Amino acid sequence: MKLNAIKEQLGLRLLTADTGLEDDVSGAYASDLLSDVIANSKEGHLWITLQIHQNIAAVAKLKDHAGIIIVNNREPEEETLRKANDEGVTVLQTSDSAFVISGKLYRLLHPEG
């Protein structure tokens, strides 16, 4: 599924440039521990986190994620968004918790159950 379709269907707020919205999303990974994300997430995944510091852009770029979803309406630091734009990393925001957005995203990516 395309990132833009996920953004629209889940009502996510785009915080960075829209350059990656046509990227395919192959899955998702929810974690707030950077070393865990590096070790276990996959290319093409959406990363669900409450982290807002600039290192999230570096990790998403390293893992070639489709994007980052920041939960609980947390506002990323200005430097985080600047780095994400520089690295071509799409950052989205939701008021949902990690649990809720994970469930919604799972249903979108796996409609058969």
C-alpha positions in Angstrom: 0.0 0.0 0.0 1.2 3.5 -0.8 2.2 5.8 2.1 -0.2 8.5 0.9 -3.2 6.1 1.0 -2.2 5.2 4.6 -1.9 8.8 5.5 -5.3 9.6 4.1 -7.1 6.6 5.5 -5.7 7.0 9.0 -5.9 10.8 9.1 -2.2 11.3 9.7 -0.7 14.7 9.7 2.3 15.2 7.4 5.1 17.1 9.2 7.8 17.0 6.4 8.0 17.4 2.7 5.7 15.1 0.7 8.5 13.5 -1.4 8.0 9.9 0.0 4.2 9.7 -0.1 4.3 7.4 -3.2 6.6 4.9 -1.5 5.2 1.4 -0.8 4.8 0.4 2.8 5.5 -3.3 3.5 4.8 -3.4 7.2 5.4 -1.5 10.4 7.5 -1.7 13.5 6.5 -0.1 16.9 9.4 0.7 19.3 10.9 3.6 21.1 14.3 2.0 21.6 16.6 3.0 18.7 18.8 -0.1 19.0 15.8 -2.3 18.9 14.5 -0.6 15.7 18.0 -0.9 14.1 18.1 -4.6 15.0 14.6 -5.6 14.1 12.7 -3.3 11.7 12.8 -3.9 8.0 13.2 -1.8 4.8 9.9 -0.4 3.7 8.4 -0.4 7.2 6.6 2.5 8.9 8.2 3.1 12.3 5.8 3.9 15.1 7.4 5.8 18.0 7.0 8.6 20.5 10.6 9.7 20.1 10.9 13.2 18.7 14.7 13.9 18.7 16.7 14.1 15.5 18.2 10.6 15.8 14.9 9.1 14.6 15.6 10.6 11.1 19.0 9.0 11.0 17.7 5.5 12.0 14.8 5.7 9.5 17.3 6.6 6.8 19.7 3.8 7.8 16.9 1.2 7.7 15.3 2.7 4.6 11.9 3.0 6.3 8.9 4.2 4.4 8.4 6.8 7.1 7.9 7.5 10.8 4.6 7.9 12.6 5.0 10.0 15.8 2.2 9.1 18.3 0.3 10.9 21.1 0.4 14.3 19.2 4.0 14.7 20.3 5.8 17.6 18.5 9.2 16.8 17.1 12.0 19.1 17.6 12.6 21.6 14.7 16.0 20.1 14.1 14.3 16.6 13.8 12.1 17.8 10.9 15.0 19.6 9.3 17.1 16.5 9.4 14.2 14.3 8.1 13.7 16.6 5.2 17.4 16.6 4.4 17.5 12.8 4.5 14.3 12.4 2.6 12.5 10.8 5.5 8.7 11.3 5.7 7.4 12.1 9.2 3.8 11.8 10.1 1.9 12.5 13.3 -1.2 11.1 15.0 -3.1 11.8 18.3 -3.5 8.0 18.6 -1.4 5.9 21.0 1.2 3.5 19.6 -1.2 0.6 20.4 -4.2 2.2 18.6 -2.3 3.3 15.5 -0.6 -0.1 15.2 -4.0 -1.8 15.2 -5.4 0.5 12.6 -2.4 0.1 10.4 -2.5 -3.7 10.8 -6.1 -3.7 9.6 -5.2 -1.6 6.6 -2.2 -3.7 5.6 -4.0 -7.0 6.3 -7.6 -6.6 5.4 -8.2 -10.3 5.3 -7.8 -10.6 9.0 
